Amino acid sequence: MGFQGLTGFGGGATGLSQAGGPSAVYTEATGGIISDYTDSGTHYRSHIFTSSGTFTVTQVGDVDTVDYLVVAGGGGGAVGSDFTTYQAGGGGGGAGGLLVSPSFPGVPTSQNQGTTTTVTAGPTTYTITVGAGGLNGIGSPTLSSSKGGNQGSDSVISGPNITTITSKGGGGGAGNPITAGGGSGYGSGGGGEGAYSPAPLDAGGAGGGYPGPTQQGFPGGTGSTTSNSPLLRIGGGGGGAGVAGVPGSDAEPGSTEGDGGLGLQVLIAGNAPAAAIGTPGPSGTGWVAQGGHGGAYNGGVNGLFPQPAGGGGGNGGAHATTAGDGLFGTGGGGGGANSPGPGTGRGGSGGSGIVVVRYERDSAASTAKATGGAISYYGGKTIHTFTGSGTFTSPGTFNETVEYVAVGGGGAGGVQHGGGGGAGGYITASIPLNAGGSPISAAVVIGAGSQSLMSQGSLAGTTGAQQEGTDTTVAFPSPITAGGGGGGGSLGPTSPPYKGEGSTMPLGSGGGGALNQPGVSYDNKGTGGPQGNPGGRGWTYSSGGIGGGGGGAGGAGAGGAGPTPTAGTGGDGLQVPSTFRDPLTAPSATTPTIFAPERGGGLGTPGPGGSYYLAGGGGGAAHYPWPYGADSGTYGQFGGAGGGGHGGIGGGGSGNPAGEHAVQNTGGGGGSSGPHNVRSGSGGSGIVLIAYPT
């Protein structure tokens, strides 16, 4: 067998062919998540691997071309120093190396091309290794200790009688003032740390230095080299698969300094948002392998340096904020951050990689009875997965009982010891769907998770503005709606109306209430609708305290009833029905984080009964001191199983980290943040799953 770029079975320089034996009508293979789609009249099948597995060809057809995309794990972002001499943002992590088949449409032929390799006929099984993202840099007790991000892991296609295809992990960002970002021998280089006079210039990583005939990435940007600004001093952006990272500077907020280098758009799994890999970018969807944004000493845009869209690189963090992780399945680099003091601060982890194999296929051979979303097959069922809006289309002959799961977008957490965001509404049922001779075209709209709540009010308290998720809808003949989740409350004033309330939602889960002011006992939880549960009320401040957790689909958010291990935790979500628990879509551990139970990387997240949990509430944020959570004294409470984000801490805590974002496509609620001037965690977007007998 051969790939395009792994040529084979006799029919052409870049195709699959079979020496001897009968010719088949179409190619058959197993492995990964299968996506069938049509592009310019040509029918394709893609096998998408977001975790390691095997690709097995069982039959080779007349149309025998096979393409591939191999993206390695992105490098981790660094933590810059905040000490007497050096005060600067860490460099962003470099994107994972990217290789595609020779002459793949839309990808420049001058770069990032795989080599041509010949293999023997089969049935043949090939091993697919998907690289993990590099662990983020974490603040160190002393200036001399390294705080740089770690290199991402390689992604590989290997097997009998082929030349192994290896994409190299992205380089880590630089966090020590005398150390450059990771680069040579990696996919893309990490960015350099921003320097503060009299620190030396910290060069970005070399990037693209892997020996061989191909280029896999670009260098990271250099860090800021001057001290003109009293606030910013931005680290360099990590290199991307498409261009180099942008150098850091002392520029004012809103500039492009420190941006991670853009990735590349590779439409190997279709260009419909629901089916395509990667993220949106300058020319539509399908972008992967973007570098992480450099961090800053202070300032920033409301405490956050956002990445332009273009392949999953993480946002940069400013003083007292946590940088964004590279997105799962993109090879994006983690964002750089700044350490508020010895032993504190956290860069972003790199995003895990992805491997996709594609071949032409006779449309009449497809076993799917409908189109739309990413199509996979498990347990005798055909499953359509919508992670972005699209259309479920079936012919007039369609007459099946379909089972579905729909989840709305999650709410964001509050700020200033706020409440966790509520999860989006969760609904599941089986319904007969009879086309009756007329095609069914059901629009699927995936609810957006709400954006982070930025700096609000003052230390005296604020009524705040809750950020709510939006509805997910499917326009079946009998339409269905999964409601959005409620936003978490933010610390209220000392006089009536006390506010600090989490959002009350008609369908989804309610947001958690914020920490109450001293002497105030106010039931400020948001109530939920029939598709969710209420949030928890905030605790009354007394030498510490915590906001309530956001409600989840499977349980209410915990209230701040005192300093206990469960106070302020987000409500758990629900495990999807067994129909959808395909082992190939199980959440993976390829995104390293101290919050492993909350991270996804497949369908949902881990939970009490295994994996595949959706719609967990966000965790409440604590006022220092707080002895519980994943890292006592640094973070608030856990989000609920099903994608809820972790809460932060403030008021003298170590680092004042931001609330964690919910996992995308879980409908989870965002975690809340400790101080009033640090952003909260965003809610997770929703999802729709539709299954019927194959």
Beta strands, then each sheet from edge to edge (+ up, - down):
strand 1: 6-7
strand 2: 28-30
strand 3: 33-39
strand 4: 42-49
strand 5: 53-59
strand 6: 66-71
strand 7: 79-80
strand 8: 98-100
strand 9: 117-118
strand 10: 124-129
strand 11: 155-158
strand 12: 165-167
strand 13: 264-265
strand 14: 279-281
strand 15: 284-288
strand 16: 304-305
strand 17: 316-317
strand 18: 337-338
strand 19: 354-360
strand 20: 374-378
strand 21: 381-386
strand 22: 390-394
strand 23: 399-407
strand 24: 426-434
strand 25: 440-445
strand 26: 472-474
strand 27: 480-482
strand 28: 545-546
strand 29: 574-575
strand 30: 605-607
strand 31: 610-614
strand 32: 622-623
strand 33: 649-650
strand 34: 687-693
sheet 1: 1+ 9+
sheet 2: 2+ 5- 10+ 11- 12+
sheet 3: 3+ 4- 19+ 6- 8+
sheet 4: 7+ 18+
sheet 5: 13+ 15- 14+
sheet 6: 16+ 17-
sheet 7: 20+ 21- 34+ 23- 24+
sheet 8: 22+ 25- 26+ 27-
sheet 9: 28+ 32- 33-
sheet 10: 29+ 31- 30+
end
